[in-house]
Amino acid sequence: MNKIFRLIIPLLLVSTFANSQDTVYIFTVKKEIACTPVKNQASSSTCWCFSGISLFESELLRMGKTPVDLSEMYIVRHTYEKKAKMYARMHGSSNLSGGGEYGDVIEGSREVGLIPEIAYPGLNYGETRHNHREMDGVLKGFMDALIKNRNLTTAWIEGINGILDAYLGDIPAEFSYEGKTYTPVSFIKELGINPDDYICLTSFTHHPFYEPFVLELPDNWAAGLFYNLPLDEFMQVIDNAVANGYTVAWASDMSDKGFSMKEGVAIIPEKNWNDMTEEETAKAFSGPQTEKMITQEMRQKEFDNYTTTDDHGMQIMGLATDQEGNTFYKVKNSWGITGKYDGFIFVSKPFAALRTTNIMLNKNAIPAAIAKKLGLK
């Protein structure tokens, strides 16, 4: 499959986005970081990898290198194999879904390198778009049968790999790219991506600040560590990254009623959704409005009562203001060219402060004073 691979570059002039009907939100982009084209995860639960890989692609652009379309499914394939082995070792009590966390991107690239999309598209099952429903069912059925048998034979790992290879394709030991031959490990070295340069952060009060901890999320199957920051410093990290040309892989809760890909905005209205009249709900996206002031306590409560869930991963790659001067992050999604802004969405700061579960970014994007508190300096 050949894909036209175009680079999305920062605009030289201020960009304004408005709806074609009634005036809703008018966004003026203040900062935009180069990123690669919007992709489509389609029927797969692999947003964590699409957004993490998109960050790596933007990192290449930030370093002044030629854009590369990297394979998400290569890291997904490696992660599925590790999950299946863990599932067997844990007697079926660990997570075997398609979901994951950004630590899977960091650890996966550290362990097995990277591959260009053209060398491993991960579409070995007669479709042109990702669809993991059948593969997920087959793999889960196979693993449950193994566990029910209560006796792992010498063939179980080959069985896992057989299923994954059948659907995603055999992993190439070597591949050719732009006239050169690489292995996945030599390719990541050629790119200049060092997984050790990247870190995952979050902000919750049920663990000490400035220390790493295992974030209790269902998709954190590998017990990955996240550094914990107070909310104000957590938001400073995001702002500092964008201001200095670094993108941020952003895990959040897209099931919130304030997240509307159709309208192209994500907001936290001052009034609770359940307290709104039908008319108020209908007008919720009808233009700038007062949003909630988000506190650390509010954020913790919403996480503890399952209101904030770890639903989706995207990429923060810009900053904008609406017509009243409210600040929004410009975010790249992985649902294809959809919504009012062709695959992008503008996320308010209150929404990000409340609904962000965790982020991944380059350590160098963290302000020096905060990095020192984390023991990174």
Residue, then its C-alpha position, 0 to 999 in steps of 0.5 A: m500500500n502506497k501512502i502520500f506522506r505529507l509534512i504538516i509544518p508550522l504556519l508562518l501566519v496566525s491561523t484562524f478556525a471558525n465554523s461555517q454556520d453560526t459562530v461557535y469557537i474561533f481559534t487563533v493558533k499561537k504556536e504550532i509544532a511540526c507533526t506528521p499527517v493524521k493517521n487512523q487507528a481504525s478498529s484497534s485499541t492502539c491509540w497509545c502507540f499511534s500518539g507515542i509514535s507520532l511524538f517520535e516522528s515529531e521529534l525527528l522533525r524537531m531535530g531537523k531530520t527528514p520525516v519518517d512514517l514509523s510503524e505503529m504495528y511493529i511496537v503493537r506486535h511486540t507489546y501483544e506478545k509480552k502481554a500474552k506471556m504475562y497473561a499466561r504467567m498471571h493465570g489470566s488475571s492480567n490485561l490482554s486487551g489492545g490497550g496500553e500505556y506510553g511506557d510500552v512505546i518507550e520500552g518497546s522501542r528500547e527493546v526491539g528498535l523501530i521500523p518504517e511503516i512501509a516495512y511493517p504495515g501490520l495488515n496481513y489479514g486482507e483489509t486496508r484499515h486496522n481491525h483487531r476484533e478478530m485477532d483479539g478474540v482469537l488470541k484471547g481464546f487461545m490464551d484462555a484455553l492454555i490457562k484452562n489446560r493448566n499445563l503450558t506445553t513447549a508450543w505455547i509461545e510459538g502459538i502466540n507468535g503464530i497468531l500475531d504473525a498471521y494477522l500482523g505479519d512476520i517481523p523482518a530481521e532486516f529491511s531496506y529503506e531508501g537504499k540502505t539495509y537496516t535491522p530494527v535496532s540499527f534503524i532506531k540508532e540511525l534515526g537518533i531516537n534514544p528511548d532513554d530521553y523520554i519519560c512519563l508523568t502524572s499528577f495524583t495525591h494518593h502517591p508522594f509527589y516528585e517520586p515515580f510510582v505504578l499508576e493504577l490503570p487497567d492498561n498499565w499491564a506492565a506496571g510502568l512507572f510514572y513520575n508524580l507532580p503537583l497539578d500546577e507543575f504538571m501543567q507547567v511542564i506541558d506549557n514549557a514543552v509546547a513553548n520550546g517546540y516539544t510535542v506531548a503524548w497525551a492520555s486523557d478521557m474522551s468519554d467526557k461529555g465535554f469532549s466533542m470531536k465533531e465540534g472540534v473542542a473539549i471543555i469543562p463547563e462551569k455547570n455540571w452536565n447532569d445539572m444542565t437543562e436540555e437547552e443548556t446541553a444543546k448550547a454547550f459548544s455554542g461558543p466561549q464560556t466560563e469553565k470550572m477552576i480545576t484543583q488538585e483535590m477535584r482532579q483526585k476525586e474525579f479519578d478515584n470515583y472513576t469519572t476520569t478514565d484512561d480512554h484515549g491517547m493523542q498528541i499535543m502539538g500546539l497552542a491556540t486562543d479562542q475569540e475571548g482569549n481563553t487558552f486551548y491546546k491543539v491536539k492531533n488525534s488518530w481517528g483519520i480526517t474527521g471532525k470539524y478540524d480534519g483530525f485535530i481538536f482544541v482542548s481547553k486548559p481546564f479539560a486537560a487539567l482535570r481529565t489528563t491521566n498521564i503524558m509522555l515527553n522528552k525529558n529536556a522539555i521539563p523546566a530545570a527546576i522541576a526536573k531537579k525536584l524529580g531527580l533528573k538533573 
